[in-house]
Amino acid sequence: MSSFTNYLNLLKWNPTTDGEEEFDIDKALNENWDKIDAKIEEYINTINTTIEEFESGINTQIFNFISSISSQIESFEEETNANIADFKEETNNSISNFESQIDTAFESFKTQINSSISAFEETVTAEIEALSEQISKTQEQHKYNLTLESELADNSQLTVPANYRVRH
């Protein structure tokens, strides 16, 4: 008597007990081949589905990872660009403030120099006028070459040679 396999339930022809029966090709072979083919197809479909699900899961994870990294890079770029813009603005403001301070200091320096020059000119003019007056008075008393020296207000000395004659 024929028996069946445990897993696929395939017919196992027993030549001892089934030897006198007519061999049924459909029952003994074709149905078994159909069962094997169906099980292999089911197994391959299951494997393909598992692979597709795995690939889909991996692709989703890769996409999510890339999206996350891209988002982080964009945020970093935005933050970096904002920091650069802030730094440029602060630097430009500092430069402008520094230039303004330099301009103010330079103008103050020019004013002080011009004031000092004016004061020096006034002092020199007054000293020259005083010396001229002294020379005029001295010329009346002396008949020889004379060199006049005078110390100015800024502690410098002025030497003026004078050739003159006293007229009577």
MOMOCOR-V277063 format. One record per backbone hydrogen bond with DSSP energy under -1.0 kcal/mol. CO is the residue of the C=O (numbers start at 1). NH is the residue of the N-H. E is the energy in kcal/mol with one decimal. If there is no record, write none. Layout:
CO/NH/E
CO/NH/E
This chain:
3/12/-3.8
10/5/-2.0
12/3/-1.9
14/18/-3.4
18/21/-1.1
24/28/-3.4
25/29/-2.5
25/30/-2.2
26/31/-3.0
29/33/-3.0
30/34/-2.5
31/35/-2.3
32/36/-2.7
33/37/-2.9
34/38/-2.6
35/39/-2.4
36/40/-2.7
37/41/-2.7
38/42/-2.5
39/43/-2.7
40/44/-3.2
41/45/-2.8
42/46/-2.3
43/47/-2.8
44/48/-3.1
45/49/-2.6
46/50/-2.6
47/51/-2.9
48/52/-2.9
49/53/-2.8
50/54/-2.6
51/55/-3.3
52/56/-2.8
53/57/-2.5
54/58/-3.0
55/59/-3.2
56/60/-2.5
57/61/-2.5
58/62/-3.0
59/63/-2.9
60/64/-2.9
61/65/-2.7
62/66/-3.0
63/67/-2.9
64/68/-2.6
65/69/-2.8
66/70/-3.0
67/71/-2.6
68/72/-2.5
69/73/-2.8
70/74/-2.7
71/75/-2.5
72/76/-2.6
73/77/-3.0
74/78/-2.7
75/79/-2.7
76/80/-3.0
77/81/-3.1
78/82/-2.4
79/83/-2.6
80/84/-2.7
81/85/-2.6
82/86/-2.7
83/87/-2.7
84/88/-2.9
85/89/-2.6
86/90/-2.9
87/91/-2.8
88/92/-3.0
89/93/-2.7
90/94/-2.6
91/95/-2.8
92/96/-2.8
93/97/-2.8
94/98/-2.7
95/99/-3.0
96/100/-2.5
97/101/-2.4
98/102/-2.6
99/103/-2.9
100/104/-2.6
101/105/-2.7
102/106/-3.0
103/107/-2.7
104/108/-2.4
105/109/-2.6
106/110/-2.9
107/111/-2.5
108/112/-2.5
109/113/-3.0
110/114/-3.2
111/115/-2.6
112/116/-2.8
113/117/-3.0
114/118/-2.7
115/119/-2.6
116/120/-2.8
117/121/-3.1
118/122/-2.6
119/123/-2.6
120/124/-3.2
121/125/-2.9
122/126/-2.6
123/127/-2.8
124/128/-3.0
125/129/-2.5
126/130/-2.6
127/131/-3.0
128/132/-3.0
129/133/-2.2
130/134/-2.3
131/135/-3.3
132/136/-2.7
133/137/-2.1
134/138/-2.8
135/139/-3.1
136/140/-1.0
138/141/-1.3
138/142/-1.6
146/162/-3.4
148/160/-2.8
150/158/-2.9
152/155/-1.9
156/152/-3.8
158/150/-2.0
160/148/-2.7
162/146/-2.7
